[in-house]
Amino acid sequence: MKGLRLEDGELRFVPDLPPPDLPPDEALVRVLIAGICNTDLELARGYYPFAGVPGHEFVGVVERLGADVSAAEASRLVGKRVVGEINAVCGACRACLSGLEAHCEKRTVLGISGRDGAFAELLTLPAPNLHRLPDVLSTEAAVFTEPLAAALGIQEQVPIGPSDRVLVVGAGKLGMLIAKTLARTGCDLTVVTRSGASLPEPLRARGAAVCLEEDIENAGFDVAVECTGNPAGFVIARRALRPRGTLVLKSTYAGRLEVDASALVVDEITVIGSRCGPFAPALRVLEEGGVDVTPLVAARYPLEEGAAAFEHASRPGVLKVLLEIGGE
C-alpha cells in the first residue's frame, strides 16, 4: 500500500508499505482523507520518538472486520464511512476501569504511539473506536471530528458560561476551532492574533473580539487557552489571567517549557492539560451545523505529495492541510 513513513525525523512517501495485519477484534479501514495537525508537525520535529505511519485525523470506509468482531458490529460498520477515536485501550487497567480510557496504561495511539496511523491507504482500529458518519455529513467536514472533539473536551474539564472572560492564544487551525466551540457558550471571548490578522465573520457575529499579543498584560481573564505550542504563547496566556484563573494547555511542545512556578503559586493559578475529547458530541455539532469547519481548509494534497503538504502545513498562519488518499 502507499503511505507516508516517519523515521529519525525524516518523512518520506513509500509506494509499497506492507498492509497492516488485522487483529481479531479490530477493523480494517480504507482511508479516504486525513488532516495534518500540530501534533503531526511536532512528531516530525522530534517531540516524541515515533517511527511509522503518522496521522490520526481521518475519514475512511470499513473494508472488513477481524474474526472476533460481532455480526452486529459488522452490520453497523462494513462498507460505511467512519471516523475513529485514536486511543486503543485495554479496558482492564486502573485508568480504564475508572472511566479514563484516554489514559489507559497499555494504550496505543493512532499515528502517535505504538500504532501506525492514517497517512496511508489502510489502517486498523478496534471496532468500538469507530463511529459511523451521518449520511448528511460531508467527508471533508467529518475529517474535523477528532480536533473538534478535542476542542469540546475543554468544556468537559472547565465549566465555561456567559459570565466568563475567556482568552484563546493562537489563531491557527487549533485556536480557531477552539474559539468556534467556546463562542457557542456565550462567554466574553477574545482571540490573540498576529498583527494584521482578523477573525472569521461567524466569530465576530457571536461577539468575539481580537487583540494583539502586545496588548495582553494583566488583563483579568478567567480562563486562558494556550494553543500555539510555543513558550511565547504560554507567557501571554499566563500573564492574561486574574488571580485564581485557569490556564488550559492545549498544545504539545517539541522543546522544554520554562515555568515560573512561584508566580503560579502566588496567584493561585490552576493549570490544566487538555488532550482528547468525546467524538459523539463533536459529530452532533457537525451534523447540526453548529460549527462551520469548511473555512478552515487551507489546501489539499495527494498522498504522494505528503512532504510538500507537511511543509505547507508548517508555515505560520496556515490552517488545515488535508491529504486526499482514497476515492469515495
N, C-alpha and C positions, 0 to 999 in steps of 0.2 A: 504494500500500500504506500501511497505518497504521504509525506508528513514533514514537519519541522523537528529537528532534534537539537537540544541544547546540551552542550558538554564543555566544561572548562571555559565558560564564558563565551563560547562561540555558538551562534545559532546558524544552522545550515539546512537547506532543503535536501531531503533524501527521497529519491524516487522509489526505493524498494525496501522500505522498512518492513520487518516481519509483522503480520497482523497479530493483534493481541489474542492470547488464549482466553477462552470463555469459561470462567469458574461456574460451578453448577448452580449457584444462587444469584448469578448476575445476568445482565442483558448486554447484547452486542448492539451498539448504536452506530449507524452511519451518519457522520456529521455533515450537516448542511452549511452551517455558518458559525463562525466563532469570533468573539471580540477580544481585542488586546487591551488589557488593563494595566494599571500601575504595578501591580504585583508581578506580572509577566516581565515588565521592563526591569524591575528590581532584581528578579531572578537572573536576568541576562547580565546584570551588573555585579552579581555575586553575593546578594544579600543572604542567600541560603544555598547550601551545596546540593542543588538538584541537578541530576543528569537524566535526560529522557525527553519525552514529548511534553512541552508546556501547554498551557491553555486550560481554562476552566469555565469560561462563559460560552455557552454553545446552545444551538438547537440542532436536533438530529431526528432520525427516524429509526425506530427499533426494528432490527432485522430478525433476530431470533433470541431465544432465552435459554439459559442453562437448564440442565436436566432436573434440577430440584425446584424450579420455579413453578408455581401452581398454574392450573388451567385458567383460573380466574384472572391471574396476572397476565397470562398470555392473551386472553381476550381483551384485556384493558390496554395492552401496550403494543403488541406486534403490528407493525405497519403504521403506527401512529407517530405523529410529531411529538417530541418530548423535550423538556429541559431537565437538568439533573442537579440535585444537591451534591456538593463537591466532597463532603466528608463521608468516607466509607468506614463504618464503625462496627465494633464487635458486639454491642448490645448487652455485654455481660460485666464490664468493668464498673468501677465505682462511679465514674462520671456518667456512663450510660444509664446506670440504674438510678442516678439522681436527676435524670432529665437533661443532662448536659452533654448530649451526644456529640456536639461540635468539638468537645474537648476529650473525646474518647482517648484513653491511654494507649490504644493499639490502632488508632485510625491511620488510614492513608488518605491523602488529599489529592484530588484530581489535578494533575499537571503541576503540583507543588511539592508533594512529599510522598515518595513510595509508590506512585501510580502515574502511568503515562496519561497525558491529557488530551485536549480537544483539537490541537493543531495538527491533526492527521485525519485520514479518511474514516477511521474506525476507533472507537473507544469502548471500554466496558465499565459498568457501574452496577452496584446491587439494584435489583428491580425496585425495592421500596424507595430508592433515591429518586426515581423518575416520576415526573409529573406530566401527564398528558395535557397538551395545549388545547384551549378552546378553538373551535374552527374559525371563529371571527378574528382571532389574533394573528397578525402577520408574523412571518418568521423573523423579519428584521426587528420588529418591536419586541418579540419574545426573547431575543438574544440578550436583552437587558434585564431579564428576570433575576439573575444572580446578583448583579450590582444593585438593582433596585431593592432586593431583599436585604442586602447588607445595609443600604441606606435606611430602610424602615426599621432595621434592628436597633438603631439608636433610640427610637421611641419606646422600644421594649425595655431598654436599660435606664432611660432618663425620661420621666414624665415631662412633657412639654405642652403648654397650652397658651391661650391668648394673652395671659398676663406676663409671659416670659420674654425677656430680651435675649435674642439668640444671634450669635455671630458665626458665620461659616467662613473659614480662612481657606481660600483657594477656589478659583472659578474654573477649574479644569473639568474633565469628564466626571470625576467623582464628586467634586464640590457642587457642580450644577445639579447632579442627580439628587444629592442630599438636600440642597436648597429647595428643589421642587417638592420633595416629600415634607420638609419642615414647613413650607408655606401653607400646606393643607391644614396645619394645626391652628392657623390664625395668629401665631406668635409674631412679635415685633422682630422682623428678620432683616439682618444686614449681611451682605456678602463682600468680603475683601477681594479686590481685583487689582491687577496691574494698571498702570496709567493708560488711559485711553480705552479700556475695556468697558463694555456695557452689559446690562442684564437682558436676557430674553424678555420679550413683551409679556408672556404669561406670568413671569415672576414679578415684573413691575405692576401688572394688573392686580396681583394679590397683595400689593403694598410693600414688597421687599425693596430695600434700599441698597445702594452700593457705596463703598468708600475705598480709599486708597490705603496701602499699608502704612504710610507715614501719618495717617490721620488717626490711627488707633493708639491711644495712650490712656490707661486707667479709665476706660470708657464705661465701666459699671455693668457689663453684660452678665446675665445669669448663667448662660451656657455658651461656651465657645467650642466649635468643632473644627479640629485641625485636619485638613485634607490634602496638604501639599506634599507631605513626606520629606520635608527638609527642615533643618534646625531653625531657619528663619521663621518659618510658619509657626513652629512651636512657640517661639518667643512672642510673636504677635498675639497668638491665641491666649497665652498666659497673661500678658500684660493688659489684655482687654477685660479681664474678669473682675467682678466685685469680690470682696471677701466672702468666703464660703460659696463661691461659684463653682461650676463644674466644667472641667476640661475633658473633652472627648477626643481621644486619639483614634483616627480612622485610617491612618496610613501606615504602611510598613516603611522602615528606614534601612537603606543599604549600609549606611555608616553608623557610627556611635552618636548618641544624642547626650549632650551635657545638660544636666538639670540642676537648678539652684533649689535643692531640697529644703533649705531653711526658709526660703520665701514661700514655698508651698505650705509649710507648717505654720508660719506666722499668719498667713492669710487663710488658713484652713481650707485649702483648695481640694476638692475631690477630683481625682484623676481616674478616668475610665477608659480602658481599652475596648474597642468595638470592632468585631470582625465580621462574622456571618449573620444572616438573618433568615426569617421564615419565608419559604417560597410561596405558600398558598396565599397569604395576603398580597404579595407582590403580583401574582398572577391576576388576582381580583382587581387590583388597581389598574393594571394594564388593560384588562378586558373592558373595564368600565370607562377607560379613557381618563382616569384621574391624574395621570402624569403622562405628558406627551414626550416620548423619548426620541422621536424621529429627528428633531433638530440637532440632536447630539451626535449624529453620524457625520464624521468628517471625511471619510474616504473608505473605499472598498478595494481590496486587492485579491487576486487569485492566490491560492496556497503557494504556488511556485515562486511568487514574489514576496515571500514571508519576510526576508531580511529587509527589503525595502519598506514593507509595511511597519516593521518594528522601528526603523529609522524615522519614518513619518510620525508614528505614534509618540516618539520620544521628544519631538520638537515642542518647545514651550507654547502653551496655549492651545495645542491641538486636542480636539475632543475624541470621540470614539472612532477607532480604525477597525474595520471588520475584515476578516478573511473569508472569502467565498470558497467553500471546499467541495460541496456536492450539490447537484441539482435536486429540486423537489420532485 
